[in-house]
Amino acid sequence: MSSKIGTFEFVKFKRGIIKIAIFVVLFGYYEIIFSIWHEFELKNYFEAKNVPVYGDPKETFYNYPPFFIEPIFGGVKRMTATLLDPINLGHTLVFILSLILFDKTLGYNRDKKLVLVVFFGTALILTFSKGALLHVILVALFNFRKISIGIKVMVMFLFTLLLFYMSNFHQGIKIHLSGIENAIKSLKIFGHGIAKTGNQATMFFEQTVDIGDTFIGSIMGQIGFLGLVLWLIPFYIIYQKIKDNIVAKILLAQLIISIISENAFNLLSVFLICISVGVMYRLNNING
């Protein structure tokens, strides 16, 4: 299969993903407007994950788990769509938005691109996922070639300072930052063992090390410094193979976000990237 044919097939694949995403997000808008989770029994699903839900039918957010609600303005529903998690949905929407904004092979005209950006961008904002918003900012920085590396580094440095400042007022941000801090403080060469650290571990097992909401931190805690290096090597190899493609920049940005967010790199947050990388290798005969 030639590279040209592979590129054409990959464009068809990406356009197909965007079409499916339109229906997913339409469902998300519909749910926000009509509160359909009131009518569906989500309690058993979330209790199986050790996640509580509002159980009083008289409550405004009856049948919703707390993480479906953003506490600003006295409580606002977050967009969840069919993924049943605003954070996973947020990172999925970053993937879609990044393709629309920076993938010139899609061939969308300016008007269509604008409509799609507003449609998916509004949905991303409604997820209230701080990690996903930071994710899309990083992807944009990686793709703005007219901005020097020095300015990009300065922007990231200033944004990091802003995060530390906001952690004094925002409990969620504080948890994210303290998670990676605790992971570094408790770092060992071989780690503390599988399922011993991280939020996912605490849902089902007793946590032995106090590491908060950070995916990289949970890996550092479980398999240590050596394990983290071995875990990152395949991503380095993949990035070198596809570094000229927008998918590589999305993946790199998401790896960076996973330093402070555990959900940034769980299955539903990365499945589109993983599938896309696989399709690229298959269609373009890249031997990794």
URKA-V392734 format. One record per residue. N is the residue number from 1. RES is the residue in one letter. D_CENTER is the distance of its C-alpha to the mean C-alpha in Angstrom with 1 decimal. Layout:
n:N res:RES d_center:D_CENTER
n:N res:RES d_center:D_CENTER
This chain:
n:1 res:M d_center:32.8
n:2 res:S d_center:32.8
n:3 res:S d_center:30.0
n:4 res:K d_center:30.8
n:5 res:I d_center:30.5
n:6 res:G d_center:27.3
n:7 res:T d_center:25.8
n:8 res:F d_center:27.1
n:9 res:E d_center:25.7
n:10 res:F d_center:22.2
n:11 res:V d_center:22.5
n:12 res:K d_center:23.6
n:13 res:F d_center:20.7
n:14 res:K d_center:18.2
n:15 res:R d_center:20.4
n:16 res:G d_center:20.4
n:17 res:I d_center:16.6
n:18 res:I d_center:16.8
n:19 res:K d_center:19.8
n:20 res:I d_center:18.2
n:21 res:A d_center:15.2
n:22 res:I d_center:18.1
n:23 res:F d_center:19.5
n:24 res:V d_center:16.3
n:25 res:V d_center:15.9
n:26 res:L d_center:19.6
n:27 res:F d_center:19.5
n:28 res:G d_center:17.0
n:29 res:Y d_center:19.5
n:30 res:Y d_center:22.3
n:31 res:E d_center:20.9
n:32 res:I d_center:20.6
n:33 res:I d_center:24.1
n:34 res:F d_center:25.9
n:35 res:S d_center:24.1
n:36 res:I d_center:24.4
n:37 res:W d_center:22.8
n:38 res:H d_center:26.1
n:39 res:E d_center:27.8
n:40 res:F d_center:25.7
n:41 res:E d_center:26.1
n:42 res:L d_center:22.7
n:43 res:K d_center:24.5
n:44 res:N d_center:25.2
n:45 res:Y d_center:21.7
n:46 res:F d_center:20.2
n:47 res:E d_center:23.3
n:48 res:A d_center:22.8
n:49 res:K d_center:19.6
n:50 res:N d_center:21.6
n:51 res:V d_center:19.9
n:52 res:P d_center:22.6
n:53 res:V d_center:23.0
n:54 res:Y d_center:25.4
n:55 res:G d_center:28.6
n:56 res:D d_center:31.2
n:57 res:P d_center:31.8
n:58 res:K d_center:33.1
n:59 res:E d_center:29.8
n:60 res:T d_center:27.8
n:61 res:F d_center:24.6
n:62 res:Y d_center:26.5
n:63 res:N d_center:24.5
n:64 res:Y d_center:21.2
n:65 res:P d_center:19.4
n:66 res:P d_center:19.0
n:67 res:F d_center:15.2
n:68 res:F d_center:15.7
n:69 res:I d_center:17.8
n:70 res:E d_center:17.2
n:71 res:P d_center:20.4
n:72 res:I d_center:21.3
n:73 res:F d_center:24.5
n:74 res:G d_center:25.5
n:75 res:G d_center:22.5
n:76 res:V d_center:20.5
n:77 res:K d_center:18.7
n:78 res:R d_center:15.0
n:79 res:M d_center:14.1
n:80 res:T d_center:13.2
n:81 res:A d_center:14.9
n:82 res:T d_center:15.4
n:83 res:L d_center:12.2
n:84 res:L d_center:13.6
n:85 res:D d_center:10.6
n:86 res:P d_center:9.5
n:87 res:I d_center:6.2
n:88 res:N d_center:5.5
n:89 res:L d_center:7.4
n:90 res:G d_center:6.0
n:91 res:H d_center:3.1
n:92 res:T d_center:6.3
n:93 res:L d_center:8.5
n:94 res:V d_center:7.5
n:95 res:F d_center:8.7
n:96 res:I d_center:11.7
n:97 res:L d_center:12.5
n:98 res:S d_center:12.6
n:99 res:L d_center:15.0
n:100 res:I d_center:17.1
n:101 res:L d_center:17.5
n:102 res:F d_center:18.1
n:103 res:D d_center:19.1
n:104 res:K d_center:22.9
n:105 res:T d_center:23.7
n:106 res:L d_center:22.6
n:107 res:G d_center:25.8
n:108 res:Y d_center:24.8
n:109 res:N d_center:27.4
n:110 res:R d_center:26.7
n:111 res:D d_center:27.2
n:112 res:K d_center:25.0
n:113 res:K d_center:22.2
n:114 res:L d_center:22.7
n:115 res:V d_center:22.7
n:116 res:L d_center:19.5
n:117 res:V d_center:17.8
n:118 res:V d_center:19.2
n:119 res:F d_center:18.4
n:120 res:F d_center:14.7
n:121 res:G d_center:14.4
n:122 res:T d_center:16.2
n:123 res:A d_center:14.0
n:124 res:L d_center:10.9
n:125 res:I d_center:13.2
n:126 res:L d_center:14.4
n:127 res:T d_center:11.2
n:128 res:F d_center:12.0
n:129 res:S d_center:8.5
n:130 res:K d_center:9.7
n:131 res:G d_center:6.7
n:132 res:A d_center:5.4
n:133 res:L d_center:9.1
n:134 res:L d_center:9.6
n:135 res:H d_center:7.2
n:136 res:V d_center:9.5
n:137 res:I d_center:12.4
n:138 res:L d_center:12.1
n:139 res:V d_center:12.1
n:140 res:A d_center:15.0
n:141 res:L d_center:16.8
n:142 res:F d_center:16.6
n:143 res:N d_center:18.2
n:144 res:F d_center:20.8
n:145 res:R d_center:23.6
n:146 res:K d_center:26.2
n:147 res:I d_center:24.8
n:148 res:S d_center:26.1
n:149 res:I d_center:24.2
n:150 res:G d_center:26.0
n:151 res:I d_center:24.8
n:152 res:K d_center:21.1
n:153 res:V d_center:21.6
n:154 res:M d_center:23.4
n:155 res:V d_center:20.7
n:156 res:M d_center:18.1
n:157 res:F d_center:20.8
n:158 res:L d_center:21.7
n:159 res:F d_center:18.2
n:160 res:T d_center:18.1
n:161 res:L d_center:21.5
n:162 res:L d_center:20.3
n:163 res:L d_center:17.6
n:164 res:F d_center:20.5
n:165 res:Y d_center:22.8
n:166 res:M d_center:20.6
n:167 res:S d_center:20.1
n:168 res:N d_center:23.8
n:169 res:F d_center:23.3
n:170 res:H d_center:19.8
n:171 res:Q d_center:19.7
n:172 res:G d_center:15.9
n:173 res:I d_center:15.5
n:174 res:K d_center:18.5
n:175 res:I d_center:17.1
n:176 res:H d_center:14.1
n:177 res:L d_center:16.6
n:178 res:S d_center:19.3
n:179 res:G d_center:17.2
n:180 res:I d_center:17.0
n:181 res:E d_center:20.6
n:182 res:N d_center:21.8
n:183 res:A d_center:20.3
n:184 res:I d_center:22.2
n:185 res:K d_center:25.3
n:186 res:S d_center:25.4
n:187 res:L d_center:24.6
n:188 res:K d_center:27.0
n:189 res:I d_center:27.7
n:190 res:F d_center:27.1
n:191 res:G d_center:25.0
n:192 res:H d_center:25.9
n:193 res:G d_center:25.2
n:194 res:I d_center:22.7
n:195 res:A d_center:21.3
n:196 res:K d_center:22.8
n:197 res:T d_center:19.9
n:198 res:G d_center:16.5
n:199 res:N d_center:15.5
n:200 res:Q d_center:15.4
n:201 res:A d_center:18.9
n:202 res:T d_center:20.3
n:203 res:M d_center:19.7
n:204 res:F d_center:22.4
n:205 res:F d_center:24.1
n:206 res:E d_center:25.8
n:207 res:Q d_center:23.9
n:208 res:T d_center:26.2
n:209 res:V d_center:24.3
n:210 res:D d_center:22.8
n:211 res:I d_center:19.3
n:212 res:G d_center:16.7
n:213 res:D d_center:13.0
n:214 res:T d_center:12.0
n:215 res:F d_center:11.0
n:216 res:I d_center:13.3
n:217 res:G d_center:15.8
n:218 res:S d_center:16.1
n:219 res:I d_center:16.8
n:220 res:M d_center:19.3
n:221 res:G d_center:20.8
n:222 res:Q d_center:21.2
n:223 res:I d_center:22.4
n:224 res:G d_center:23.2
n:225 res:F d_center:23.4
n:226 res:L d_center:24.9
n:227 res:G d_center:22.4
n:228 res:L d_center:19.5
n:229 res:V d_center:21.4
n:230 res:L d_center:22.1
n:231 res:W d_center:18.5
n:232 res:L d_center:17.5
n:233 res:I d_center:20.6
n:234 res:P d_center:19.4
n:235 res:F d_center:16.4
n:236 res:Y d_center:19.0
n:237 res:I d_center:21.2
n:238 res:I d_center:18.7
n:239 res:Y d_center:17.9
n:240 res:Q d_center:21.7
n:241 res:K d_center:22.3
n:242 res:I d_center:20.0
n:243 res:K d_center:19.6
n:244 res:D d_center:21.3
n:245 res:N d_center:18.7
n:246 res:I d_center:15.8
n:247 res:V d_center:13.6
n:248 res:A d_center:14.5
n:249 res:K d_center:13.4
n:250 res:I d_center:9.9
n:251 res:L d_center:9.9
n:252 res:L d_center:11.6
n:253 res:A d_center:9.5
n:254 res:Q d_center:6.4
n:255 res:L d_center:9.3
n:256 res:I d_center:10.6
n:257 res:I d_center:7.8
n:258 res:S d_center:8.2
n:259 res:I d_center:11.7
n:260 res:I d_center:11.3
n:261 res:S d_center:8.5
n:262 res:E d_center:9.0
n:263 res:N d_center:6.5
n:264 res:A d_center:3.7
n:265 res:F d_center:6.1
n:266 res:N d_center:7.9
n:267 res:L d_center:9.6
n:268 res:L d_center:8.3
n:269 res:S d_center:4.7
n:270 res:V d_center:6.9
n:271 res:F d_center:10.1
n:272 res:L d_center:10.6
n:273 res:I d_center:10.4
n:274 res:C d_center:12.6
n:275 res:I d_center:15.0
n:276 res:S d_center:15.3
n:277 res:V d_center:16.2
n:278 res:G d_center:18.7
n:279 res:V d_center:20.2
n:280 res:M d_center:20.7
n:281 res:Y d_center:22.5
n:282 res:R d_center:24.6
n:283 res:L d_center:25.6
n:284 res:N d_center:26.4
n:285 res:N d_center:28.0
n:286 res:I d_center:26.1
n:287 res:N d_center:27.3
n:288 res:G d_center:24.9
